[in-house]
């Protein structure tokens, strides 16, 4: 981004140069933590703990606040609303726009845009988003990676006239709104499923059977080890980790990543008695799997439901268990196989699993919509923020 552009690469009417020449750049500071009077004074202060609030447009809340005394006795400053911030440490390249006056820690760079008509806050925010991977590449350090301050002194940008910036920002805000709404729907869907699980998997809410009558009868308490057989993943471990999206067989982990990549190995593929549950013996994380796969870790157990048992029902019941993970031990055999869940009849298991499956399907559709919206916005950003596609300004 700091390289020079040839004249023919600069769109007609656009300017190109140092970002510092178009907008005021400021850095942050942390008041002395040994002085409690410098803290909790009502001035919102963006710190590393706010990383999850970035990349979502406006920043409304912060984990910590500082006081007027903290401002007076440190290099921290209160920046005006619509100041754009970018993380140069943890969550490198994440950015946001202040919804109200705030201060920032030294882990951030900020640009005050509204004191001049040279740079629109939302144009700059979107430009930072478009170049996020470049910022990530600039981070250096062995233990904690960071972007040094000198880099930002040389940061260059191509920008259209201010009114065109505003128009571009307005267009992109339509996608931002759709993305926010979809994220909200996804969160609502998750909360709805969680509440329903609390009711259905404890028997507090009973569904209707095929004849339209509410299920009745007591549930039994059964150990997980009596409901599920386990298989070691040894025969299904991937040999090569040279993954490619062009390959057909997913390589799984029970952790958050789930699909590590895709393998072209045509041997040792698990495709028997699907669906199954994969269970990380060390972390106790688990995933429901209804497709063929290979495994990455020997610490993963493959759990197969016994005849007449709904795999989905047992999987969702496992998610309800609140067992604290302790020590570097094999949790399935020593602990989890002995844990007890409530079990209704086979038909009620099936009905409960079907209801939860429907909610999962809705969530998948919403996540697909979210992914599509993000891709559409990125494609539009690449057109609008480079001048390849121009907008009409009233």
Secondary structure as UniProt FT lines:
FT   HELIX           7..9
FT   TURN            12..13
FT   STRAND          15..18
FT   HELIX           19..21
FT   STRAND          24..27
FT   TURN            33..34
FT   HELIX           36..38
FT   STRAND          39..46
FT   HELIX           48..53
FT   TURN            54..55
FT   STRAND          58..59
FT   STRAND          64..66
FT   HELIX           68..72
FT   TURN            81..82
FT   STRAND          84..87
FT   TURN            90..93
FT   STRAND          95..98
FT   STRAND          102..104
FT   TURN            106..107
FT   STRAND          108..112
FT   TURN            114..115
FT   HELIX           121..130
FT   HELIX           132..138
FT   HELIX           149..153
FT   STRAND          156..159
FT   HELIX           162..200
FT   TURN            201..203
FT   TURN            210..211
FT   STRAND          220..223
FT   HELIX           224..226
FT   STRAND          228..232
FT   HELIX           234..236
FT   TURN            245..246
FT   STRAND          249..252
FT   TURN            256..257
FT   STRAND          259..263
FT   STRAND          276..280
FT   TURN            281..283
FT   STRAND          286..289
FT   STRAND          293..295
FT   TURN            298..299
FT   STRAND          300..305
FT   TURN            307..308
FT   HELIX           311..320
FT   HELIX           331..334
FT   HELIX           336..338
FT   STRAND          340..343
FT   HELIX           346..384
FT   TURN            385..387
//
